[in-house]
């Protein structure tokens, strides 16, 4: 039985009150009068009763209308401060970057990564791992011609797979995940996988399922009340999946170790293992196996999920708005013709560039960002936020801020075009977050999005399956840690 419906959740609380009462965190510490305002919490459950647990960002957007750009909520016994709107998120993450640079300890991610890796790590471990990750990704071609060639080559495999569908309806999620994952896998492992490779498909399925489960109501419940873990099926599946993923990664780097040559480093894992050997005598070093496992897991998940999900939204939106798809194809024909799209074409293609940016803005795939934590006492808009406070930068409120976007709830590439049709940058465009914890793979993701999207629309026209009109297509996001489109089928018609 999965405990996600309201009655089951209520019963769950009744069953576990004794567990919760025994923990010190049950009793709220007192907060100063100038702490950000918010809805009144109930004992034990906090504001859980008013939250849309499947899409909590929707509740937060509504609350921001009542309480303003800085407000508080309480999930169980955890006080959280939500930042809403471009100006407030920028003030915190950019202008006061160091004060908002920490990550809170979230039970499910502490269980799966133990504070190691880069995404959910803390303090010096995070600083060392992020520095190593950025430098090594650059060494292996991020933002350079080498990785561009890799993307172009991978698109060739994706195109052949789509062509084999012969215009019939198919679900693109798995092969899109595979194509995008192969880019980061080529950096991590120094090789690519065939789309039908059973090990690869298993890894992709485990990763996709974990990302979905991490945003499920029952795992949210676990993060509030870890004592409930033994009752929650989703949580147990997530732990089992993580164990299988970690076993694969561990086996991979053990194999790499057998033929490691520090003068011929062929992958990210090789670079880490060389660093590990150099630091062998340092008992307080950071280059240990636990960090490597979490780091590879982090990069595999982030490198696949965000870009693949954005591209899937892109194709869905092109089917929804065929006139926009046609304009992109006209620009591709005019600027590139039948040549292979390259990153150098982007500056000559303002409309296509605007469409790619608008897909990212509209898709809003990480609506609550990843949570932050204050590293010191902070004053924000006259409110006092103590050190160690859980912070939610509501990216959904930035990407749909009415003061920054003319039609925030409408898919409109004109958001990124001036009156002469030239591309314009927007400061409120923050799909990769901002500040110290901005996505480490932003450069790679931007390159992938432009090259994959442009190449796909150069060779195919995408439309809904027979009997489905563009107006029938549902733009409601699915539930998960990220917000992918609902499952749907597409038809890819080859262009002559």
N, C-alpha and C positions, 0 to 999 in steps of 0.2 A: 504493500500500500504506500502511495506517495502522499506525504502530508503537505498538500498545497492549498486545499480549499479552506475557506474561513472557519468552518465548523471544526475541521480537524486541527487547524492551528490553535483554535481556542482550547480544545481538549488537551492539546500538547502543552499549552501553558499551564493548565490546571495540574497536569501530571508532573510538571517539572518545577513548580514554584519552590518546593523544598530544596531542590538543587541550587536554584538561583539565590534563595535567601541566605544560603551558606557562604556565598562569595562576597568578599568585601566590596566589589564593584557594584553590588546591588544598591548600596546606599549612595545616592548622588552626593558628590562634593558640592559645596555651596559655590554659586557663581555670582560674580559681582553684578550690580544693578546695570552697569553699562555693557554687559555681555549682549551680543546681538539678540533681538527679539525673535519670537517664533510661537507656533501653536503650543498650547499647554499640554505637557505630556501626562499620560496616565501612569500609575504605579506599574512597575515591571515592564510593560510593553512600550512605554514611551509614546511616540506618535505613530506606532505601527498601524493603529486602527484607521488612520486617515490616508495611508500610503497605498498607491497602486503598486503592489509588489512586483508585478510583471514589468511595468514600465514606470519606475519611481521618478524618473526625470519629468514625467508629465505632472505629477503632483507638485514637484519642486517648482516647475514653471508657474503653476497656479499660485503657489504660496508666495512667490516673488512679487506677484502683483499686489498682494496684501501687505507684505512685510518689507518690501524694498530689496535693494541689491545685495544686502548683507543680512542674513537671517539664520536662525538656528533651528534644528530639528533634533529629536532624540529617538534613536532606534534601539529599543531595549534600554540598556543603561548607558549607551554611548551617545554623548553629546556631539553633534556635528555642526559645523558652520558651512552654509552654502553661499557661494559667491555667484551673483547673477549679472549678466550684461557685460558687454565688451570692456567698458571703462573700469569696472570693479575687478574683473579677472586680470586685466592688464596691470592694474595697480598692484595686485598681489603677486602674480607670477613673474612679472617683468620688472616693475619698479622696486619691489621688495623681494627680489628673487631668492636671496639667501634665507630670508625668514620663512619662506614657504617651500623650501627645497627637500624636506624629509618626506618619507612615506610612512603612514601609520602601519602598525602591526595588525594585519587582517587575518583572523584565524585560519581560513581556508588556504591562504597563500603562505602563511607561516608553516602550515602542515605540509604543503607541497614543495616549497623551496627553502624552508628553514632560514629565510633571511639572506640567502645567497643569490648569485646571479646579478642581474642589473635592474630589472623592472621593479621588483618588490624588495630590494636590499636596502640597507641603511648605512648611514655614517661613512666611515672610511672605506668599508668594503664596497659600497656603491661607487665612491669616487674612483677607487683603483680599477674596478671592473669596467666602469663607463669609459675611463681614459683608455684602457687597453682595447675595449670594443671599438671605439671610434677610430683609433689608430690602425687597428688590424683590418677593419672593414675598408678603410682607405687603401691600405697596402694591397688588399685583394681586389681593388678596382672600383669601389663604390664612388660613383660620380665621374668615372673615367671611361675612356673608350673600350677598355677590356670588358667591363661589365655591360656596356651597351651592346657589344658584339654578342655577349652571352644571351641577353634578352632577345635580340633579333633572331639568334639561332633557336631559342626556345619557342619563339612565336611560330617558327616553321613547323615544329612538332604539333603545336596547338592547332594551327591551320589545317594540317592533314587530318587530325582527329575530327574537326568540325566538318570538313569536306566529306568525310566518310559517312556522315549522317544523312547526306543527300537531300537536305532541305526538310527532313522530317522532324517533328517535335522531339526535343530532348531536354534533359535537365543539365545545365552547364556547371553546376556548383563543383562537382568532383574534379572535372578536368581543369577548370579554372584554378582551383586550389592547387592541383598538381603542377600546372605550368608556372604559377607564381612561386610555389614552394621550391621548385627546382632552381630558381635563381639564388635563393638564400642557401639551399642545400649545396649548390656548387661552391659557394664560399666556405660553408662550414665543413664539408667533407671532401671537396675537390672533385666531385663527380655529380652526374645527374641520374635520375631514375626514369625508366619507362613508365608511362601512365598506367600500364596494366600490371606492373610489378606488385605482387601481393603484399610484400613487406611495406612498400611505399604507401599503398592504399590503406593498409592497416594503420600506419602512422598518421596519415591525413585524417582518417576517421576518428582516431583517438583524440587528436588535437581539436578537431571541429566539435566533437561531443563535449570535451572539457570546457571549451570556450562558451558553449551553449549552457552547460550545467552551472558554470561559475556565476551566471546571471539569473539562475532560476530562483523562485521564491523560497524554496526550501533551503538552498545554500545561503541565501541572504539571512534566513532565520538562524542557520548554524553560526554565521558570523556574529550574530547578536547573543546567542546562547549556545556556546560550544558543547555544553553538557548534553545537548539534544542529538549530537552526532550519531549515536548508535541507533537512533530511530529513523534517520533520514536516508532513504535509498539513493537519492541523487548524490549526496555527499560521499557515500561509500563507493559508488561507481566512479566518481571523479578521482578518489584516492587510488582505486585499482588501475584506472587508465594511466594515471601519473606514474605509478610503479612500473607499468609496462613500458612507457616511454623512456623512463630513466634507465631501465635495463638495456634497451636498445642503444642508448647513447653511451652507456658504460662499456658495453661490448665493443662498440665502434672505436672508442678511443684506446681501448686495450689492444685492439688489432693494429691501430695506427702506431702505437708505441713500439711494436715489434720491428717496424721498418722506418723508424723516425730518423731523419737526417736534418740536422739543424742548418745545414747549408743548402737544403732543398725543401723548403717549407711549402707544401702544396695546398694547405687549407688552414682555416681558422683554428681547427683543433690542433693541427701541427704546431702553429704559433704558440698556442697556450701550453702545450706539452713541453716545448723548448723552454719557455719561460719558467715552467714548473721545475725542470731540471736545473736551471740556473739558480733557482731559489731553494734548492733542496736543503741547504744548511740552515735556512731561516725558518725557525719553528713557528714564528708569528706571521709567516707569509700568507698571501691571499690566493696563490695559484695552486690550490688543492683541488682534488677531484670533485668535492661537493659544489664548489663554485663553477667548475667546468660543466657539470651536468645541468645545473640550473641555467647557466649562461646559454648553452646550446638550446635547451628547452625554450628559454625566453625568445631567442632570436628566431628559432623555427616557427614558434607560434605567431610572434609579431610580424615576422617577414612574410608569412603566408596570409594570415587572417585579414589584416586591414586592407591590403592592396586587392586581394581577391574579392572581398566583400564589396569594395568600392567599384571594381570593374563590373561585378554582377548588377549592382545598382545602375551603373552606366548603361548596360545593355537593356535593362528593364525600362529605363527612362527613354532610351531611343525608340523602343517599341511603343511607349506611351505617347511620345511626341515625334511622330515620323517626319514632320516638317523640319525639326531641328536636326534629325539624322541626315536628311537630304542636304541641308546647308553645310554640315560637316563634310559630307562626301564630295560636294561641289568644291570646297576649299582644298580637300586632299587632291582631287583631280587636277585642279589649277596649279597647285604649288609643287606637288610630288609626282603626279602622273602615275605611272606604273612602277616607279623606282621604290626601293625599300625605305619606309619611313626611318629617319634618324633624328636624333635629339636636336641637331642643328636646324631642322625644319621648324621647330616650335616658334621661333621669333617671327617667322614668316606666316604663321597660321594663328592669328589672334582669335578667330572665332572658335576654332577647335580647342585652343588653350583655355578660352573662357568656359567652354562646355565642360572640360575636364575639371576645372576649378569648381564650377557650379554643381557638378555631380558630387564632389567632396562636401561642399557646403550643405547641399540639400539632403544627402544621405545621412550625414550627421551620425557616423557609425559608432562613436564613443561619446554619447550625449552627456555623461557625467564625468568625462575625462577619467584618468586614474586618480584615486584620492591622494591628497597631499597632507602633510602635517607641519605645524609650525615648529621652528627650531628655537624660537624665543618668544617672549611676550610681544604682541603686536597691537597697534591701534590702527583701525581701518574704518574710515568714515565716522570717526568719533566713538566707535565701539571698541571695547577691550577684548582681545582674543589671547588667552594665555598660551604659553609654551606647551607643546604636546597636544594641541587641538586638532581633531580630524577635520580636514577641509575638503569640500566638494566644489571644484571649479566647474560650474554648470556650462559646459561647452555648447550645449543645445541653445542656451540663452544668448551666447555670443554669435553663433552662426545664424541665428534668427532674430537678432537684435533689431528692433524696428527703427532705432536711430542710425543704424549702419547700412541697412538693406532696404531698398524701395519696396520690394514685394517679398518679405521674408519667408512666407509660407508657400510661395510659388516657385516652380522650377523655371528660372529665367537667366540664361547666359549673359543677358545684358547687364547683370550685376557687375560683370568684370570687363565691360566695354564702355568706352567713352562715346561721345556723339559722332565721332568720325570712324567708329568701328575698331579703334585701337585697344589693345589689352591694357587694363589698368589693375595695379596691385591694390589690395584692400587690407588694411591693418587688422580688421576684424576677422580675417580669414585665418582661423586657428585650428584646423582639423588635426594637426600634429601636437596640440597643446602649445605651451610657451614656457620660457624661463629655463631653469636648471634641468628640469626633467623632460624637456622637449624630446620627441621621438628621435632616437639615435639613428634610425634608418630613413629619416625624412628625404635625404638626397636620392637614395636608391628608390624609394617609393614613388617620388615624382617622376623619375625617369621611366620606371615600369609602367605607371599609369598612362603617360603620354604615348609611349611606344606600343604597348599592347592595344590600347584603345584605338589609336590611329590605324594600326595595322589591321585590326579586326574590321573597322568600318571601310577600309580601302578594299578589302576582299569580299565582304559580305554585307547584305542588308538584313537586318533583324526585324522580325515581325511575330505577332502572337500566333499560336496554333490555329488551324482552321476552326471556325465557329466562335472564336474569341476576338472581340474588337479591342482597339486600343483603350477605349473608355471603360472596358471591363477590367482592365489590369489594376490590381490592388497595390497601392503604395504604402500600406500599413507595414511597419517594420516587424520582424519576428522578435521573439523574446530571447535574450542571451546577454552575455557580458558585453558583446558588441551587438549592433542592431542590423542584421542582414535583411534582405528582402524575404518575404514569405516564399516558400517553395513554389516554383512555377516552371513551366516549359517554354522553350523558345524555338523558333525556326530560323535557320541561317541560310539565306538564299545567296548562292555565289554570284558575284558581279562580274560581268564580262569585261 
